[in-house]
Amino acid sequence: MSSVFDHIEWTEQLVTGIPEIDRQHRFLINAINDAKHKLSEFPDLKLIEQITKDLLGYAIYHFETEEDLMLEHGYTEESKADADLHQRQHRDFSAQVMAVRDTLHAGNPVSVEELLGFLDDWLISHIMNTDQRLAAFIRQKQAA
């Protein structure tokens, strides 16, 4: 039986073929795995707050990288619907992490299991679907 505390394994299915995106994805996966390790041992509210702050900060940096690549390669013009969806997913992720942080700041507990489950599901789904479409577009542009 799997647990939200199980580490995410980097597999070939997650590779986009865009070195900067892959490097940043690996960093995010390692950060989530580190968070899982820490939270499995000591699920303290201050630790959760720090983890969400750090993850959100890096995620925003990563989203900016992807969105810059979208502009650079014409994705926002040639695949507008996909680009809009991609950017909306970035904003939704940030809003959900901010909602967790707001809950913590209000002194209310959050479920570590729900938080980790959300991070796992969102990241893997986003990489395997939305990011792979962007990467295929960029690879095609680079090959032309």
C-alpha positions in Angstrom: 0.0 0.0 0.0 1.4 3.4 -0.9 1.6 6.3 1.4 1.8 10.1 0.8 5.2 9.8 2.6 6.6 7.5 -0.1 9.2 9.3 -2.2 8.5 10.3 -5.7 10.9 8.5 -8.1 12.3 10.4 -11.1 11.5 8.2 -14.1 12.0 8.6 -17.8 8.2 9.4 -18.1 8.9 12.7 -16.3 11.8 13.7 -18.6 10.7 16.5 -20.9 13.9 16.7 -22.9 14.2 20.4 -22.1 17.3 20.5 -19.8 16.4 23.6 -17.7 12.8 22.3 -17.1 14.1 18.8 -16.2 16.6 20.3 -13.8 14.0 22.4 -12.1 11.5 19.5 -12.0 14.2 17.3 -10.3 14.8 20.1 -7.8 11.0 20.3 -7.0 10.7 16.5 -6.6 13.8 16.4 -4.3 12.3 19.3 -2.3 9.0 17.4 -1.9 10.8 14.2 -1.0 12.8 16.1 1.6 9.6 17.6 3.0 8.0 14.1 3.2 11.0 12.9 5.1 10.9 15.8 7.6 7.1 15.7 8.0 7.0 12.0 8.6 9.3 12.5 11.5 8.1 15.7 13.0 4.8 17.2 11.5 5.2 20.6 13.2 3.1 23.6 12.0 6.2 25.8 11.8 7.9 23.2 9.6 4.9 23.0 7.4 4.8 26.7 7.1 8.5 26.8 6.1 8.1 24.0 3.6 5.2 25.6 1.9 7.0 29.0 1.8 10.1 27.4 0.2 8.2 25.3 -2.2 6.0 28.2 -3.3 9.1 30.4 -3.8 10.8 27.8 -6.0 7.6 26.9 -7.8 7.0 30.5 -8.8 10.6 30.7 -10.1 10.0 27.5 -12.1 6.7 28.8 -13.5 8.4 32.0 -14.6 11.0 29.9 -16.5 8.3 27.9 -18.2 6.3 30.9 -19.1 9.4 32.7 -20.5 10.0 29.6 -22.7 6.4 29.8 -23.8 6.9 33.4 -25.0 10.3 32.7 -26.5 9.1 29.8 -28.6 5.7 31.3 -29.6 3.7 28.8 -27.6 1.4 31.6 -26.3 0.5 32.5 -29.9 0.5 29.2 -31.7 -1.0 27.1 -28.9 -3.0 29.7 -27.1 -5.5 27.4 -25.4 -2.8 25.1 -24.1 -0.7 28.1 -23.0 -3.7 29.6 -21.2 -4.4 26.3 -19.4 -0.8 25.9 -18.5 -0.6 29.4 -16.9 -4.0 28.9 -15.2 -2.6 25.7 -13.6 0.4 27.6 -12.4 -1.8 30.3 -10.8 -4.2 27.7 -9.3 -1.2 25.8 -7.7 0.1 29.0 -6.2 -3.4 30.0 -4.9 -3.8 26.6 -3.3 -0.4 26.7 -1.5 -1.2 30.3 -0.4 -4.6 29.0 1.0 -2.6 26.4 3.1 -0.3 29.2 4.3 -3.3 31.4 5.2 -4.8 28.6 7.2 -1.5 28.1 9.1 -1.2 31.9 9.7 -4.8 31.9 11.1 -3.5 29.3 13.7 -5.6 26.4 12.2 -4.1 23.0 11.6 -3.7 21.5 8.1 -3.6 17.9 7.2 0.0 16.9 6.3 -1.4 13.9 4.4 -3.7 16.1 2.3 -1.0 18.6 1.6 1.5 16.0 0.5 -1.1 14.2 -1.6 -2.0 17.5 -3.3 1.7 18.2 -4.0 2.3 14.7 -5.4 -0.8 14.6 -7.5 -0.4 18.1 -8.9 3.3 17.9 -9.7 3.2 14.5 -11.4 0.0 15.3 -13.3 1.3 18.7 -14.4 4.7 17.3 -15.6 3.2 14.3 -17.4 0.5 16.2 -19.2 0.8 20.0 -19.4 4.6 20.2 -19.3 5.0 17.4 -21.8 2.8 19.2 -24.3 4.9 22.4 -23.8 8.2 20.4 -24.1 7.0 18.7 -27.3 6.2 22.1 -28.8 9.6 23.5 -27.8 11.5 20.5 -29.1 9.7 20.7 -32.4 10.6 24.4 -32.7 14.2 23.7 -31.9 14.4 20.9 -34.5 13.0 23.2 -37.2 
